């Protein structure tokens, strides 16, 4: 599903079913040695998706372990993002020569648990959520906001190498064309000598899921399609 919102500069592999016999490298196996079966299955399937995406890039299979912030550590020359939620696993990868960073997230199209929206949103975001919920109640706009912020963080971290809080970026969503914009409220990193002030991304709702994605082009971040970077 996610290939429709990430564009041609990256490759994507996703599935709604777990790969029960998926192979793990020893270092990945160690990461989930004590995990409950559900966690192990989602972890394994996400790695299988990642390695299938590597194959589409013409690369050999390689382990994908997690860094200190939980970020996937990719082989040299590769950038990407992994996501998993109930009923969905996916990976999007690109070559560093063409893509600067990627952030993807999947969530169930269901309202956030009580109190979560207030914890992860800014006042301006809650305004558009209320407005869009009245116009299009079939979309859980609070969950879409959460997903977009997750994608923003995943795109931000490889560039900045530091934490980004939920209230450090202001998200706006456009229901007409399935895009969203994230304006950073703190100083951002630089890319090609230009300060990053935010990101643009795309979203979709299908089969009970919300998917969000950001793909930033390495050579011309201001011209990245279908998602990119504000500078």
ABEGO torsion letter per residue (X at the ends): XAAAAAEAABBBBBBABBBAABBBBAAAAAAAAABBAAAAAAAAAAAAAAAAAAAAAGBBBBBBBBBAAGBBBBBBGBBBBBBBBBGBBBBBBBBAAABABBBBBBBBBBBBBBGAAAAABBAAAAAAAAAAAAABAABBAAAAAAAAAAAAAAAAAAAAGBBBBAAABBBBBBAAAGBBBBBBABBBBBBGGBBBAEBBBBBBBBGGBBBBBBBBBAABAAABOABBBBX
